[in-house]
Amino acid sequence: MIIEMRTYKTKPGTRTKFLEIFRSESIPAHREIGMKILGPFLSIEDPDTFFFMRGFPDLASREPMKAKFYKGDLWKSELETILMPMLEKYEVVLVEDSEDLIHWETE
């Protein structure tokens, strides 16, 4: 499994609104495509930061699955224009779970 360890810093005071939309719209859309989401996890030290992991079956499926989400109607016509202005920055670290040690919830 390939995992993106994602850190998001929202603009001051927007984390709660960002996460409402992320949980209700973005996570279900990711799951429909077959991506796994673990989190979000809220920073205790910074009220504008949160973390989550996004999982893919393998490296070869990562780009096509991301393209399906980011080129899709939900992202292009709605989420991009709502969520991106709330972000100050984000970082992604790509790791591999070669022994499948993480057990993803698949609700």
Residue pairs with C-beta under 8 A, 6 or more apart in sequence:
1 36
1 55
1 56
1 57
1 58
1 96
1 97
1 98
1 100
1 102
2 55
2 56
2 57
2 58
2 59
2 61
2 62
2 94
2 95
2 96
2 97
3 53
3 54
3 55
3 56
3 94
3 95
3 96
3 97
3 102
4 53
4 54
4 55
4 56
4 92
4 93
4 94
5 51
5 53
5 92
5 93
5 94
5 95
6 51
6 52
6 53
6 54
6 90
6 91
6 92
7 49
7 50
7 51
7 90
7 91
7 92
8 18
8 49
8 50
8 51
8 52
8 87
8 89
8 90
9 46
9 48
9 49
9 87
9 88
9 89
9 90
10 18
10 48
10 49
10 50
10 86
10 87
10 88
11 48
11 85
11 86
11 87
11 88
12 48
13 48
14 48
14 86
15 42
15 47
15 48
15 49
15 50
17 86
18 83
18 86
18 87
19 40
19 50
21 79
21 82
21 83
22 40
22 83
23 40
25 74
25 78
25 79
26 79
26 83
27 37
29 69
29 72
29 74
29 75
30 36
30 37
30 54
30 69
31 37
31 106
31 107
33 65
33 68
33 69
34 57
34 61
34 65
35 54
35 55
35 56
35 65
35 69
36 53
36 54
36 55
36 56
36 104
36 106
37 52
37 53
37 54
37 55
38 52
38 53
38 55
38 102
38 104
38 105
39 50
39 51
39 52
39 53
40 50
40 51
40 52
41 50
41 51
41 52
42 49
42 50
43 49
43 50
43 51
48 88
53 102
55 97
55 102
55 104
56 62
56 65
59 96
69 75
70 76
